Amino acid sequence: MSPTPLNLDAFEFETVTVNRRGEIIKRQTQTARYFREDLGNGVSLDMVYVPGGSFIMGAPVGERGSSDNAPDGTYNLFGFRAVCVFGE
């Protein structure tokens, strides 16, 4: 059973692809969907829809300035809604 569809707003953001030297080689404008959850007392959370997929995160072991606690690897996500707090 799929969840009840929500009335989601949209916002645009930019993603970049960098080469091994950290130089930007590609820019893309993307759109994400979200809704704001009012928690009361002037506090709210923006709930952003994150589609399923794979991504690479981390740094190679031994890379200067990186932590050995965050090795690079491929991670898989199943679609979900993530809590993202946007400062205002």
C-alpha positions in Angstrom: 0.0 0.0 0.0 1.4 3.4 -1.0 1.3 6.3 1.5 -1.3 9.0 1.1 0.0 11.7 -1.3 0.9 15.0 0.3 0.5 18.5 -1.0 4.2 19.2 -1.5 5.9 22.6 -2.3 9.1 22.7 -4.4 12.4 24.5 -4.2 15.4 24.7 -6.5 19.0 24.0 -5.6 22.3 23.5 -7.4 24.5 20.4 -7.4 28.1 20.2 -8.6 30.4 17.5 -9.8 34.1 17.9 -9.0 37.2 16.2 -10.3 39.9 14.7 -8.1 41.5 18.1 -7.6 38.2 19.5 -6.3 37.6 21.6 -9.4 33.9 22.0 -10.5 33.4 20.3 -13.8 29.6 20.3 -13.9 26.7 22.3 -12.4 23.1 21.3 -12.5 19.9 22.9 -11.1 17.6 20.4 -9.4 14.2 20.6 -7.8 13.1 19.0 -4.6 9.7 18.7 -3.0 9.0 19.4 0.7 6.4 20.3 3.3 6.7 22.3 6.5 5.8 20.6 9.8 4.8 23.0 12.5 6.0 21.8 15.9 4.6 24.7 17.8 6.3 27.5 19.8 7.7 29.0 16.7 9.6 25.8 15.7 9.1 24.0 12.4 10.8 21.3 10.3 11.0 21.2 6.6 10.4 17.6 5.5 12.1 16.9 2.2 11.3 14.0 -0.1 14.4 12.0 -0.9 13.9 9.5 -3.7 15.6 6.1 -3.6 18.9 5.5 -5.3 22.7 5.2 -4.8 25.4 7.7 -3.9 29.0 7.8 -3.1 30.1 9.4 0.2 33.3 9.8 2.2 37.0 10.1 1.3 39.7 7.6 0.5 41.6 6.3 3.5 44.7 8.3 4.0 43.5 11.3 2.0 45.0 14.5 3.5 42.5 16.2 5.7 40.1 13.3 5.8 39.2 11.1 8.8 39.8 7.4 8.7 36.3 7.2 10.4 34.6 8.2 7.2 35.9 5.9 4.4 34.4 6.3 1.0 31.8 3.9 -0.2 28.6 3.5 -2.1 25.4 3.8 -0.1 21.9 2.7 -1.2 18.7 4.5 -0.1 15.1 3.4 -0.4 12.7 6.3 -0.9 11.8 8.1 2.3 11.1 11.5 3.7 14.0 13.0 5.6 14.0 15.8 8.2 16.0 18.8 7.1 16.2 21.9 9.3 16.6 25.1 7.4 17.8 28.1 9.4 15.9 31.3 8.9 
